[in-house]
Amino acid sequence: MKLIYVYALISLPLLASSQEEAFYFELKNETIVEVFTKIEDTYGVIFSYQDDDISNKRMSLKREKRTIREVLESLELLTKLSYKIVNNRYIIINHFLKENVNIHELDKVIIRSYLTEGVKKINNGSFKLSPSKLGILPGLTEPDVLESIQLLPGVLSPNEVASGFFVRGGASDQNRLIWDGINIYHKGHLFGMISPFNPNVTSKIKFINKGSHAKYGDRLSSVIDMSSNSTISETVKAQLGFNGINGDALLEVPIIKDKLNVQGSFRRSYGEALETFTFNQLEDKVFESTKINNSENENNEFSFFDYNLKLNYKPNKNNSLYASVISIDNQLDYVLNHTDNNRKFIDKLVTSNMGYGLGWKVKWNEKTTQNTTAFFSDYKLNYNFITIEGDMQVSDFEKRNTIFDSGISSEVTIDGSKASQVAIGYQYALKDVAYAFLNTTNLSFVLDTENNTIQTHSVYGQYDYENPKLFNLSFGLRSTYFSELDAVRVEPRMVVYKPLLKNLNFQATAEIKNQIISEIDETILSDLSLENRVWRLADGNAFPITNSQQISAGFIYSKKGLSIDIDTYYKKLKNITALSLGFLNPENSNFNIGQRKIIGLDAFVKRNFNGFNYWLSYSLNKSESRFGNLNNNKDFTSKSNVTHSVSTSLSYKLDGFQFALGWKWQTGKPYTIAKESSGGLEFDGINTGELPIYHRLDFSSTYNFKMSKHNKLRGKVGLSIRNIYDRRNLISREYRGNNSLDDPIELIEKFSVGITPNLMFRLYW
């Protein structure tokens, strides 16, 4: 908190600025989005507009000293758009804006380019990402959804996986992933190394790490709400591309002008035909410390694919409907031959997530809108470990994890006035979750077979109020009844955003959330050690409903290309569960109920100057857990704790070229120190050690170009290099064994991916 007070005092002398102040301003063949960014950096204002209103037209202006009003007058002539200054800071853009039209713009952008272009921070604390407009980020040649989110303050992925990231000290299974209204449970391609969502298909992303809208339940830490394109294009659009790991294609076809279109995409790995250096580097990291990486006489076939289909229908201006399908699939087929004893070991692993979504949005009148959606998500994990002697199968260990998640919801939004908005909704969901561990031989396992079903009924209300002279307030209340558990949970949420001075704003949030589905660790008979976490539902007893309480407060300063965002938070998690060290203590494999306390600070500074974009992000996180019957009932450092982390990036844009160089530094994850003794291993407390410091340097560069002056065919090439100086970071130190006291316990160390270049080429038409 002392840092916040110091920051506020230092900022006070910098806040005086006049709307009529003139600056030298010029444009050199720049797009409208680039123009808006330049105006925001120069004059300290923020534009608010719908992406659909903005074209790709380029424009130029001679270098002259102009006020903001003079610049806007020139733009009106060039763009045919209307501009209206609201509250001396926000500029509303619309095709047909008139002086007598009521402006209702509750969700205002407070930082337009948070990391880069296409990343915005809204006054309710959430982030909006537009992948098609996303500027370059270090280490990425394509606008990967989950990798981009990991660059935001308070988001960490110590294991370097796309989907296994921690948000403000929460576990990875506490992040809710939504695609076109469909809950997604798949962890990602190549066992989490690659996002399961095609970055070229994703149209809009909302990332919420605090003060979430009352319509969002089910998870404790964050919400990543993604959607594919919902606009109906006038012409056929297509994309084709490939990189060092996979190839993909997209197609968008209008069927009825301005009313109906269909769009689809397909992405697949090509490692079976050609193993590139990029693929091998990721593969080595994934299969490190497994028999796949330490065996001969083997045959390993691995592949992944995903596809999306969406139908958009707009019968009239007041109604719009969509139907969406998403499929994500990973397959591993590994065979190991022991010629000396004529034995064969076979591992078959399939993980898939199929989802279906429907939506209908209707505008009943000028003030009332209703949005109704339905979804079904089918997640499957099937694993077989087969042993064959001669020509006879002697054992088959099977692991199954299935989720059938379906639901329907309807929300009515009412615009009360220019300053307020009310939303009321109802949601019904049905979750059917099962896991099973089976074997043809008579063996025992840590986990039993289980199949649970829970129906939930939720009602919620959300009130949004805006008064620039006082404050902006969002208050939500959500109440959920869990039928099979006969339990009710009430979840209030609140966001306060108050402008203190023209460029300085105060932000505060508070929320309560509950979660009934979680992942648990398990140990398997094979030492493949992949996908060794399974989903299960709460039962109200040994596995209770988990609860989160979070408050946060901070300041945001933004003026003329400089943005500073500081936020402190406190989070308390209750009823979290853990195994009693499972394989290390096979006589006690029960779940232990505990709690976790997290305090933290997120700080972000960004500066634009002379075509350069520089940002620095710092996060402080202190997380401690306490479980009954563990660590003598004393607090210990949580597994997800990373005390300090720093990210920084410098990027530059020149014509069609973009360059970005970024560095990440963070303290190591905690681990349990073990000592050898005559009785085996002895542990002096849990997570008493800390891994070495982690750091790496990443680079990216892209170039956009036209294939011809006579058609719309465009191209894009890119190069990224991850971990340029090939740092060997130790990211995990754990102990592995099977489920018997006689089995040996093995120390397993895993390292980060080494230097990994990646090339990309895409065509657009």
C-alpha positions, 0 to 999 in steps of 0.5 A, a space after each residue: 500500500 505504501 507504493 500506491 501512496 507514493 505513486 499517487 503523490 508523485 502523479 499529482 503534479 502531472 495531471 494538468 492538461 487542457 482540452 484546447 492545448 495544441 500539439 504538433 500532429 501528422 499522419 503518414 498513410 496510417 489506418 484508423 486504428 493507428 490514428 486513434 492510438 496516436 491521438 490517445 497518446 498525444 492528447 490523453 483521450 480515449 476513443 470508444 467505438 464498435 470494431 464493426 464501425 472501423 474500416 481499414 482505410 488509410 489516411 494522411 495529414 500534414 504536420 501542423 499544430 492542432 487541438 484535439 477538436 481540430 484533429 477530429 474535424 479533419 478526421 470527420 472529413 476523411 473517415 465519414 465518421 462522427 465524433 463526440 467528446 463526452 466528459 472531456 475525455 472519452 470520444 464516442 465514434 459512430 456512423 450516424 451520431 447526432 447531437 440529440 442522440 443519448 449516449 449510453 456507454 457504460 463499459 469505457 476503455 481506460 487503457 486502449 493498448 495495454 500490452 499492445 494494440 488489440 488489448 484494452 482495459 475496461 473500467 470494470 477491471 476486465 480486459 478485452 482482446 481482439 486477436 485480429 488487431 493484436 500487435 506483436 508480442 515477444 515469443 509469439 508469431 500468431 495471436 495465441 489466446 492463452 499465451 497472450 493472457 499470460 503476459 498480463 500482470 498476475 498471470 503466471 505459467 511456471 510449467 510453461 504450458 498454454 492452459 495451465 496458468 495461475 491467476 493471482 495465486 489460484 490453481 489452473 483448474 480455477 480458470 473457466 474457459 468459455 468458447 461461444 458459450 460452451 465450457 471447455 475442459 481440454 488442457 491444450 494440444 501437445 499436453 498443454 504446450 499449445 492453446 486448444 483454440 485456433 488464434 486465427 478464428 477467435 474474434 473477441 476475448 474477455 478476460 476477468 480476474 476480479 469483480 466478475 459480472 454476476 452471470 459468471 459462476 462455476 470457477 474461483 479465479 478467472 473467466 476467459 470468455 471467447 467468441 468466434 466472429 459473429 458479423 456477416 461478411 459481404 464477401 467470401 473470406 479465406 485464410 491459409 497458413 502454417 508454422 513449425 507445428 501445424 497448418 490451418 485453413 479458414 473459410 467464411 462464406 455469405 449465403 444470404 446477403 446481410 442475413 446468413 453466413 457460415 464460417 469454418 476452420 480446421 487445424 492439424 499437426 503434421 509431425 507424423 510426416 515432418 518433424 521440425 526442430 520446433 516440434 522436436 523441442 516442444 516434444 522433448 519438453 513434454 516427454 522429458 522424464 518419461 519412458 518415451 524420452 528414455 527408450 529404444 526400439 520404440 514407435 511413437 505416433 502423436 497428432 492433434 487437430 481441432 475444428 470450428 463451425 459457426 452459422 450466423 443468422 440475422 433475420 432483421 435488425 432486432 434479432 440475431 442467432 448463431 449455432 456453433 460447434 468446436 472439436 479438440 482432439 489429441 491422440 498418442 499411440 506409443 509402442 515399446 518392444 523388449 526383444 530380449 524377453 519378447 514383451 511389448 508395452 503399448 500406451 494409448 492416450 486420447 483426449 477430446 472435447 466436443 462442444 455445441 452452442 446455440 444463441 439468440 439475441 433479441 432487441 425488444 425495444 430501444 431499452 430492452 434486450 434479451 440474450 438466450 443461450 444453450 450449450 453442451 460440452 463432452 470431454 473425454 480422457 481415455 488411457 490404456 497401458 497394455 502389456 503383451 507377452 509373446 502374442 498374449 495380452 497379460 494386462 490392460 490398465 485403463 483410466 477414464 475421465 468423462 464430463 457431460 456438461 450442458 446448460 441453458 440461460 437467459 438474460 434480460 438487459 434494461 437500459 434505465 437511463 444514460 447512467 444506469 443499466 440493469 441485467 436479470 438472468 436465470 441459468 440451469 446447468 447439469 454436470 455429469 462427471 465420472 472417472 474410473 481406474 480398471 485393470 484385468 489383474 487384481 491390483 489396488 489404486 489410489 482412487 476409486 471409480 466414481 460417477 456424480 451428477 449435480 444440477 444447478 439453478 442460478 438466478 442473478 441480477 447486475 446493476 451498473 451505474 455511471 456518474 463521471 462526477 462521482 463514481 462508476 458502480 457495478 453491483 451483482 448478486 448471484 444465488 445458486 441452488 445445487 440440487 443433489 447437494 441440497 445446498 445454496 450459495 449466495 455470491 455478491 460482486 462489486 466494482 467501484 471505479 472513481 475518477 480522482 483527477 482527469 488522468 488518475 482513477 481509483 479502482 476497487 473490487 470485491 467478490 465471492 465465488 464457489 466451485 463444484 468441479 475440480 482437478 485432482 492429482 493421481 499416480 498411474 501404474 505406467 510411468 508415462 506421467 501424462 494427463 495425470 490429473 482428473 476432473 471430479 465433482 464435489 460431493 458435499 462431504 469428503 470433497 466439498 464445494 470450494 469457496 473464494 473471497 477476494 478484494 482488491 484496490 488500486 490506481 490507474 494513471 494514463 496520459 499521452 502515451 504513459 499508462 500506470 496500473 497498480 492493484 493490490 489484492 487479498 484472496 481467501 480460498 476455503 474447502 480446497 482439497 489435497 491428497 495426503 501425498 498419495 504415492 508417498 503415503 499409500 496407507 493414507 490416500 484420503 482427501 484433506 480439507 484446507 484453506 489458502 490465503 493469498 496477498 499480492 500486488 500487480 503493477 504495470 507501466 507502459 510508454 509509447 514514444 516515436 513508434 516504440 512501445 515499452 511495457 514493464 510488469 511486476 507481480 508480488 504473490 504470497 500464498 500459504 495453505 493449511 490442511 488438516 493432518 498435513 504439515 502438523 496443521 501448520 501453514 506452508 507455502 502453496 504449490 502455486 506460489 511464485 513470489 516475484 515475477 517481472 516481464 518487460 517488452 520493447 516493440 517497434 512498428 515500421 510500415 508492414 514490419 513489427 519487432 518485439 523483444 521481451 524478457 521474463 524473470 521470476 522466482 522459482 516454484 516451491 518444492 518439498 525437500 526430501 532426505 534419504 534415511 534408513 527407512 526411505 525418504 524423510 520430509 521436513 515439512 511441505 514446500 520448504 524449498 524453492 527452485 532456482 530463479 527462472 528467466 528467458 529472453 524471447 523475440 518476434 518479428 512479422 511482416 505484412 505485405 500485399 501479393 498484388 496491387 490488382 487483387 486483395 490477396 495478402 500475405 504475412 510471414 513471421 519469425 519467433 525465437 523463444 529462450 534465445 540464450 537457451 537457458 536451462 530452467 528447472 521448473 519442477 522437482 517432484 517425487 514419483 512412485 506407485 501405490 505400494 510400500 515396496 515400490 521405489 520412489 524416484 526424484 523427477 526433475 523437469 526443465 523448461 523448453 530450450 531455444 525454440 525458433 518458429 516460422 509462420 506464413 499466412 495468406 489472406 483473401 
